Amino acid sequence: MALLNIKDLHVNVAGKEIIRGIDLEIEEGRTAVIFGPNGSGKSTLMGAIAGLPGYDVTKGLIEYKGHDIKQLSTDDRARLGIGLSYQYPPAVKGVRLRTLLESMTSDREIIPEYADMLNLSGYLDRDINVGFSGGERKRSEVLQLMVQTPDLMLLDEPESGVDIENISIIANALKSLLEKEKPITKRTRSALIITHTGFILDYLRADVAHVIMNGRVLGCGSPSEIFEEIRLNGYSKCSNCFAEQFKENNIC
Amino acid sequence: MLKNNIDSNRLEVVGYDPTILSCGNFLVLDNDIAEISCNINGLHIYPLVKALEHIQHVRDNLFFKLVDKDKNDYTRKAFESDPVGYYIKVDPGIKLEEPVQAAFLLCTPDSTQIIHNIIELGDNSQLNIVNGCTTARHENRGRHIGITEIYLRKGSRLGYTMLHSWGADVEVFPFGVTEVEEKGRFISNYVGMTSVKKIVSYPVAYVKKQGSARFYSVIYARPESNFDMGAKAVLEGDEASGEIISRVVSEGGNVTSRQMLDGRVSGSLGHMECSGLMLNDHGVIHSIPELRGAHPDIHLSHEASVGRISTEELSYLMTRGLSEEQARALIIRGFLDIKIEGIPAKVQQLIDDAIERSISGTI
């Protein structure tokens, strides 16, 4: 059974239909990547899965661990094991990063350990994301995921705005979280990653890639082959060839 | 329990706990001094009435010299009453870390408590005072009038913390004026924790050359509460500085928050922040920040905001598994969390505890 099973999903944002009938499955222990041009609906899909306000599901199914979660609140979904790393996390003035992390776990000893792993020890007593650089925000997002230990991680451009050295730090933390050291059949945690640059894939192997355009999934296939196709020909030229490739090599 | 069946918990709520280490204690029940102690050489705590009787300097130079006795009906009433309160004096050069604890408890329903306190710090001395004001029972009605005159001599430093936990039917009218002499430092902290029928307070500090005055206030306004609070720093000596930080949460209460920085001479430096958070649509926060400059070589600034909790921040915390209630509480606690430089950890803890009490039970 798939960990996440999305069928014919339609999502409106501010009254406009952004997702127009998406089907997508993620198996337990697998890492999937989403490619798509700006405005194709990738972040909207993640917002809808996480249950963020303003993402109105008008039709379709979001099944997680065998249960339809569309009616669940954001926090209920988080407690069921869905974690979201924001593309643009907000600053929360007055709330220290440590305070948030301590409210997420009863095991406080892991907090300094994980913070050290992500070079964020000096940020624990600062307000969340206030004055953080782009890279610091992304590391803070991953730190929060490490404390939350979700079964399904939604990673919205985890490497954007991050320098090479810090991409490596982020990727290593995610690899640990996704149990990449284990054989694929023994892994229990899954991820859905949005990436434009593909840099994160140099460090973190994805099992499958999906291409989204105009609110629909064109199909799925090998992450490296699809990314190479996009890199060479772009999205607009390749929308048809993706479709052809997916028909011929349906590996999803 | 204290005498007269006063619940000591009411006093502990406002930071008065004689069992913890302090420089001295002063407790007033209604209009009677119930406890007074002073444990340190160089620190003097007298009932004001005794000080007026025996110390000519207090009579001639301190009593109603900063607060105008004719300012209004309340000050006139205070002037005409037998003075109840303390005269605290610190000798020059004496620096004390542990706070003096004082508390003013309104015990008798429908009574008026009139307090007059005078504080005088000698040159280069240092003191912290925690003043707690409360009623014996939360449901009590009554009125509290407070006169506070503070004299900070050259290079001295005072941390003056007020923790208020009044009853819902109590009216409170404090009048405070502080004179900060050259290189003196005045840090005023105010935490308003519970419902109060009405409180009107606008303390003023006159700051001389290279002195500083900093006012911090935290108000949690419950329904039916009416706060008209503020502070004013008059920078009248070269390079004097002022800071006013105000955090107001309205859970349905009405708060007028008035702040003023008045820069009169060269090098005046001041900043104020007035932030208001509305938890529902029943109360009003009226923030009135004022800057006045009377010299070209000054720098005064302010930030002011009134708004609700950001939906984006709320949902961000909820993606981490916090319920909406927990996320709101975290944001409100963070909003009210003021860390003040220059006060002892013990006083900061009292302030933190007071703020925590002001939030808990309502969210």
Contacts between the chains, C-beta under 8 A, distances in Angstrom:
chain1	res1	chain2	res2	distance
A	50	B	319	5.7
A	52	B	315	5.4
A	52	B	319	7.4
A	53	B	311	6.1
A	53	B	315	5.5
A	73	B	318	7.1
A	73	B	324	7.5
A	74	B	315	5.5
A	74	B	318	4.2
A	74	B	319	5.7
A	75	B	318	4.2
A	75	B	319	7.7
A	75	B	321	5.8
A	75	B	322	6.0
A	75	B	323	5.2
A	75	B	324	6.8
A	75	B	327	7.7
A	78	B	318	6.7
A	78	B	319	5.4
A	78	B	320	6.2
A	78	B	321	4.0
A	79	B	321	4.9
A	83	B	319	7.3
A	83	B	320	8.0
A	84	B	319	4.7
A	86	B	316	7.1
A	89	B	316	6.6
A	90	B	310	7.1
A	90	B	312	4.9
A	90	B	313	5.5
A	90	B	316	5.3
A	92	B	313	4.9
A	92	B	316	6.7
A	92	B	317	7.1
A	92	B	331	6.8
A	92	B	334	7.0
A	93	B	334	6.9
A	93	B	335	7.6
A	94	B	331	6.9
A	94	B	333	7.6
A	94	B	334	2.8
A	94	B	335	4.8
A	94	B	336	7.8
A	94	B	337	5.7
A	95	B	317	7.7
A	95	B	330	5.5
A	95	B	331	6.2
A	95	B	333	7.7
A	95	B	334	3.8
A	96	B	334	7.4
A	99	B	330	6.7
A	99	B	334	7.3
A	100	B	317	6.7
A	100	B	320	6.5
A	100	B	322	8.0
A	100	B	330	7.0
A	103	B	320	7.9
A	103	B	322	6.1
A	103	B	326	6.7
A	103	B	330	6.5
A	104	B	320	5.3
A	104	B	321	6.1
A	104	B	322	7.4
A	127	B	334	7.2
A	144	B	320	5.9
A	148	B	320	5.9
A	148	B	321	6.4
